[in-house]
Amino acid sequence: MLKRAKLSEEQARFAMEHGEFGEDVRNADGNVAVVMTQGWCPQWTSMNVWLGFMKRRGKPKDFDVTVLEFVYDKVDFFPQFMQFKENHFGNYEIPYIRYYKNGTLVSESNYTTSADFLARFEEAGVAG
């Protein structure tokens, strides 16, 4: 089943200071996706819709996923976070997603479909 939560400003600042999200983020569940985006992004709007649909439908059925969302153009350290995401993580597009399995980074992507989103966890050996 999919669970959704907001990544806190403190958790985002921790990543900026330490170069990676803290254990509380990476281990929020056995399967975690951290979505970093800006509110105006049409691809985020689309992704937000299918994430909501999956949550309402109780999907995925075979495993749990926690999605932590950070809409960083809404915070006062927006330029610093964007620079960190682009320069440290090397990703200039939005949304940018980091996928963790038991606290370990297993994949990264930008906008994706719901099927590809789930497949990234399945390929890491989390389903069934």
Salt bridges, closest charged atoms under 4 A:
GLU20 OE2 - ARG98 NH2 2.79
ASP29 OD2 - LYS3 NZ 2.96
GLU69 OE2 - ARG4 NE 2.58
GLU69 OE1 - LYS6 NZ 3.88
ASP76 OD1 - ARG13 NH2 3.29
GLU108 OE1 - ARG98 NH1 3.35
ASP116 OD2 - ARG120 NE 3.00
